[in-house]
Amino acid sequence: MIYQNSLDSARWLDSKDPLASMRERFCHPVIKGKPVLYFTGNSLGLQPKAVKDHIETELTEWANWGVEGHFHSKNPWYSYHELLTPASARLVGGKAHEVVCMNSLTTNLHLLFVSFYRPTATRFKILCEGKAFPSDRYLLETQVQFHGLRPEEAIIEIFPRDGEHCLRQEDIEAAIREHGDELALLFLGGVNYFTGQWFDLAALTAVAHEVGAFAGFDLAHAVGNLPMALHEWQVDFAAWCSYKYLNASAGNVGGVFIHERHGLDPDTFRFGGWWGHDKENRFKMESGFSPILGAEGWQLSNAPVLGMAALKASLELFDEAGMAALRAKSLALTGYLEFVFNDVVEQFPGIGLEIITPADPAQRGCQLSVRLKGTDRRLFDALTEAGVIADFREPDVIRLAPVPLYNSFEDIYRFGVVLTSVLRQLEVAA
Ligand SMILES: *Cc1c(COP(=O)(O)O)cnc(C)c1O
């Protein structure tokens, strides 16, 4: 695609964007009296305007029905979570019985490890990316200790080569093969939260299976960002949260995928709760846990309906737009950000800024991570002050995620204008 760093060009791209009108379906923050440029959908997505109605519906039903709402309200709460399944399954490319929305991300990962991390004396290692998201590191550390093992021996971290920021697919594959018979589990962020690198999950899963290990992924930064086909890719399990690209509000309910070859097997061990128990006999309250076949059999508790109402509103927008169209726009939008960013930064050779996300669009979603080489946090603070909402990750990275559902090409052009003026000030101050 041929880009130009100009307002006309940005507006022309917006005029050709079939998803442009989606922007109006979201609430756009106005901070200190100024509309902001919002590039933090990878951390907390914006609020779909429809959320309010969806939540209000459930509040009204609760007011009118009380406990009878479990079966008699418009969307009976007894089976409310089922309303989220088809759209969630489409997002990750799973069959409906392979997906369920429940709990939250780290909680779900611990529950999935109950099923998929069952170390033996000889096969006990977990391979993961170096500098994984802290919650994932604590998950791995405590899971390993729970089984009486030492993290130093059981957790194998893979790091980029010297002078590089991202992992090479061939290096991950080589590490899987190196630990071969000792490897119990490959566990990676599908998209790395820090660099924005997107891995070839199908290829990694195939290599993990070759050596006899399971492959599971944390899709916090992948879901709603990239089209996926987890069923076809033979992924064993995955989990995600709904407040990043899925725009379902802070801390809202997460989702899991469990491949049917495990999920339909009642002998796959999992922790039990009444919501995972056979629906026919749930209210008989007898002893003897008999799980629902499929991912629903991993549920523990009855579903938090108010939060799920927000997720439902957002998932309807994903269905309306379609992941293929979102990805097509995302490629163009992130490509435009990369172009505008480089165009601006070239004018300031004294200030070293570099994008550490892979330049190959096939290895990234919408996020670009920028490393501040020659400057410090001042650049980030000045951007915030000027109305750019991005995020800073220690020690020296700014993450920018233009989201195809609600960001425009004009947002990117305007970001370039702000960046130019901030860099000019820093240059003068230096
Ligand atoms: C956002 C994120 C989390 C957050 O976990 P919660 O349990 O939802 O608080 C975990 N892991 C990764 C990789 C994330 O990006």
The ligand as an SDF file (V2000), in Angstrom:
LIG
                    3D

 15 15  0  0  0  0  0  0  0  0999 V2000
   -3.7340   -8.7100   30.4290 C   0  0  0  0  0  0  0  0  0  0  0  0
   -3.0220   -9.9670   30.6400 C   0  0  0  0  0  0  0  0  0  0  0  0
   -3.2570  -10.7490   31.7700 C   0  0  0  0  0  0  0  0  0  0  0  0
   -4.2010  -10.2740   32.8590 C   0  0  0  0  0  0  0  0  0  0  0  0
   -4.7020  -11.3040   33.6110 O   0  0  0  0  0  0  0  0  0  0  0  0
   -6.0440  -11.1470   34.4760 P   0  0  0  0  0  0  0  0  0  0  0  0
   -6.1280  -12.4420   35.1470 O   0  0  0  0  0  0  0  0  0  0  0  0
   -7.1590  -10.8680   33.5160 O   0  0  0  0  0  0  0  0  0  0  0  0
   -5.8650   -9.9930   35.4070 O   0  0  0  0  0  0  0  0  0  0  0  0
   -2.5910  -11.9540   31.8840 C   0  0  0  0  0  0  0  0  0  0  0  0
   -1.7130  -12.3570   30.9350 N   0  0  0  0  0  0  0  0  0  0  0  0
   -1.4500  -11.6130   29.8340 C   0  0  0  0  0  0  0  0  0  0  0  0
   -0.4860  -12.0810   28.8030 C   0  0  0  0  0  0  0  0  0  0  0  0
   -2.0840  -10.3880   29.6720 C   0  0  0  0  0  0  0  0  0  0  0  0
   -1.8080   -9.6420   28.6050 O   0  0  0  0  0  0  0  0  0  0  0  0
  1  2  1  0
  2  3  1  0
  2 14  2  0
  3  4  1  0
  3 10  2  0
  4  5  1  0
  5  6  1  0
  6  7  2  0
  6  8  1  0
  6  9  1  0
 10 11  1  0
 11 12  2  0
 12 13  1  0
 12 14  1  0
 14 15  1  0
M  END
$$$$
